[in-house]
């Protein structure tokens, strides 16, 4: 699909890069020639991700990091630049989510998801953006959202609000940082197979899987590799005129929510 050396000598940081979609992104960018740093607050996820990448010939830098801590984020940027000599691409993938009605959601539950998704994406974007601006060579930032940024989603008010905030941040930074050669985009996946964290929290029963599948017009789920390909596309030099875009990858699922759903 892509030239083997599409991202040759680019340095990419993927938060939440030890498992699931984040690991698929790290693997794909590494296969395209990028040098990879994966970040996670979970040491076991980091070890797993580094081992998987090593098996495919990618020697990744693993950084234990809580994206809610701006000091740790700043240190992650310093470590990455010291290790590789550069930092060209940030993928904001770290996330948290669980099903809960709004009236039952505790302040701690709200703050946990807002802290990881919205605050963490800002802290990482800010730190990497400051480096890119000072370096004067541009770069790219891609954030992973969800298809319900367009609609909201009952039971996930914390995640929907946080990811909608990251969408707005994406569009704002695309304008603010364009003069520095920094492109800022996002990918909004729908239901994705093999995403262990989401599966445990969001579709942990046959009934939930059947209900979600029925919402997808083609009745098939996406894959982590498809999301990884979209991130690679938005990261490539050939797409240098794309910025402020939200690429939804959900098999038209969010469009299949009209009043008269009989056509699907």
C-alpha positions in Angstrom: 0.0 0.0 0.0 2.8 2.4 0.9 6.4 2.7 -0.2 8.7 0.9 2.2 10.7 4.0 3.0 7.8 6.4 3.1 8.7 7.6 6.6 12.5 6.9 6.4 14.4 8.6 9.3 11.3 10.1 10.8 11.0 9.8 14.6 7.5 9.0 15.9 6.1 8.9 19.4 2.9 6.9 20.0 1.2 7.2 23.3 -0.7 4.2 24.5 1.7 2.4 22.0 2.1 -0.9 23.9 -1.2 -2.6 22.9 -4.1 -2.6 20.5 -4.5 0.3 18.0 -1.4 2.1 19.4 0.8 -1.0 18.9 -0.5 -1.5 15.3 0.3 2.2 14.6 3.8 1.8 16.0 4.4 -1.3 13.9 3.1 0.2 10.7 5.1 3.4 11.1 8.2 1.4 11.9 7.7 -0.8 8.9 7.6 2.4 6.8 11.0 3.4 8.0 10.2 5.6 11.1 12.1 5.2 14.3 9.7 4.5 17.1 9.1 5.5 20.7 6.1 4.0 22.5 4.8 5.5 25.7 2.5 4.0 28.3 1.9 4.3 32.0 1.7 0.5 32.2 5.1 -1.2 32.4 3.7 -4.6 31.2 2.1 -3.0 28.2 5.4 -1.3 27.3 7.3 -4.6 27.7 4.8 -6.4 25.5 4.8 -3.7 22.9 8.6 -3.5 22.7 8.8 -7.3 22.4 6.3 -7.4 19.6 8.0 -4.6 17.7 11.4 -6.2 18.2 10.1 -9.4 16.6 9.3 -7.5 13.5 12.7 -5.8 13.4 11.8 -2.5 15.1 13.9 -1.6 18.0 11.6 0.9 19.8 12.4 3.2 22.7 9.9 2.4 25.5 9.0 5.3 27.8 6.9 4.8 30.9 4.7 7.9 31.0 1.4 9.2 32.5 0.2 11.7 29.9 -1.8 13.5 32.7 1.6 14.6 34.2 3.0 17.5 32.1 6.4 17.1 33.7 6.6 13.5 32.6 5.5 14.5 29.1 8.3 17.1 28.9 10.7 14.4 30.0 9.4 12.0 27.3 10.2 14.6 24.6 13.7 15.2 26.0 14.4 11.4 26.2 13.1 10.8 22.7 15.2 13.6 21.2 18.3 12.6 23.1 17.9 8.9 22.0 17.0 9.5 18.3 18.3 13.1 17.7 14.9 14.3 16.5 11.1 14.1 16.9 8.9 14.4 13.8 5.6 12.8 14.5 3.3 12.5 17.5 0.3 10.1 17.7 -2.0 10.9 20.6 -3.5 7.5 21.2 -3.6 7.1 25.0 -7.2 6.8 26.1 -9.6 5.7 28.9 -13.2 4.8 28.7 -16.0 2.8 30.3 -19.8 2.6 30.1 -21.6 4.7 32.7 -24.8 6.8 32.8 -24.1 10.5 33.3 -26.1 10.6 36.5 -24.0 7.8 37.9 -20.6 9.1 36.8 -18.4 10.2 39.7 -16.2 13.3 39.5 -13.2 11.0 39.8 -14.5 8.9 36.8 -15.0 12.1 34.8 -11.7 13.5 35.7 -9.8 10.3 34.9 -11.0 10.2 31.3 -10.8 13.9 30.7 -7.3 13.8 32.2 -6.0 11.1 29.9 -7.8 12.0 26.7 -8.2 15.7 26.6 -5.5 17.0 29.0 -3.0 14.3 28.0 -3.4 15.0 24.3 -2.9 18.7 25.0 0.2 18.2 27.2 1.8 16.0 24.6 0.8 18.2 21.6 2.1 21.3 23.5 5.4 19.7 24.4 6.1 18.3 21.0 4.8 21.4 19.3 7.2 23.6 21.3 10.1 21.4 20.2 9.0 21.4 16.6 8.5 25.2 16.6 12.0 25.8 18.1 13.6 23.3 15.6 12.0 25.1 12.6 11.5 21.9 10.5 7.8 21.3 11.0 6.2 17.9 11.8 2.9 16.2 12.1 0.5 15.4 14.9 -2.3 12.8 14.6 -4.8 12.2 17.4 -7.0 9.1 17.7 -10.6 10.1 18.4 -13.9 8.0 18.0 -16.7 8.2 15.5 -19.0 9.5 18.2 -17.3 12.9 18.2 -19.9 13.7 15.6 -22.9 12.5 17.6 -22.2 12.0 21.2 -22.7 8.6 22.7 -25.0 7.6 25.6 -23.0 6.0 28.4 -19.7 7.6 27.4 -20.3 11.2 28.2 -16.8 11.6 29.7 -15.1 10.1 26.6 -17.4 11.8 24.1 -16.8 15.2 25.7 -13.0 14.6 25.9 -12.6 13.4 22.3 -14.8 16.2 21.0 -12.4 18.5 22.8 -9.5 16.9 21.1 -11.2 17.3 17.8 -11.6 21.1 18.4 -8.0 21.2 19.6 -6.9 19.5 16.4 -8.6 22.1 14.2 -7.4 25.0 16.3 -3.7 23.8 16.3 -3.9 23.1 12.6 -4.5 26.9 12.1 -2.2 28.2 14.8 0.8 26.0 13.9 0.5 26.0 10.1 3.0 28.8 9.8 5.5 26.5 11.6 5.0 23.7 9.1 3.2 21.6 11.7 0.2 19.6 10.4 -2.4 18.5 12.9 -5.0 15.9 12.0 -7.1 13.1 13.6 -8.5 9.7 12.9 -12.0 8.8 14.3 -12.4 5.0 14.4 -15.7 3.1 14.8 -15.9 -0.4 16.1 -12.4 -2.1 15.8 -11.6 -5.7 16.2 -8.9 -6.9 18.5 -8.8 -3.7 20.6 -8.5 -5.4 24.0 -9.0 -2.3 26.2 -12.2 -1.2 24.4 -13.5 -4.8 24.2 -13.3 -5.2 27.9 -15.0 -1.9 28.7 -17.4 -1.3 25.8 -18.5 -4.5 24.1 -17.9 -7.3 26.7 -21.0 -9.4 25.8 -22.4 -11.2 22.7 -25.4 -8.9 22.9 -23.3 -5.8 22.9 -21.3 -7.1 19.9 -24.5 -7.9 18.0 -26.0 -4.5 18.7 -22.9 -2.7 17.5 -22.6 -4.9 14.4 -26.2 -4.1 13.5 -25.3 -0.4 13.4 -22.6 -0.9 10.7 -24.2 -0.9 7.2 -21.7 -3.6 5.9 -21.9 -5.6 9.2 -18.1 -5.8 9.4 -15.8 -4.3 12.0 -12.6 -2.4 11.3 -9.1 -3.6 12.2 -6.2 -1.9 14.0 -4.1 -2.2 10.9 -6.7 -0.1 9.0 -6.4 2.7 11.6 -2.6 2.4 11.4 -2.8 2.8 7.6 -4.8 6.0 8.0 -2.3 7.4 10.5 0.5 6.6 8.1 -1.4 8.3 5.3 -1.9 11.5 7.3 1.8 11.4 8.4 3.3 11.0 4.9 5.0 13.9 3.1 2.7 13.3 0.2 -0.3 14.6 2.3 1.5 17.8 3.4 -1.6 19.9 2.3 -3.9 18.1 4.6 -4.3 19.7 8.1 -7.2 20.2 10.5 -8.9 17.1 9.0 -10.9 14.4 10.9 -10.8 11.1 9.0 -13.7 8.9 10.2 -13.1 5.2 9.7 -16.2 3.3 10.7 -17.8 1.7 7.6 -20.4 4.5 7.5 -21.7 3.5 11.0 -22.2 7.0 12.3 -24.1 8.0 9.2 -26.5 5.1 9.8 -28.3 6.8 12.7 -31.1 8.6 10.8 -34.7 8.5 11.9 -35.6 6.0 9.2 -32.9 3.3 9.4 -34.7 0.8 7.1 -32.3 1.2 4.1 -29.4 -0.4 6.1 
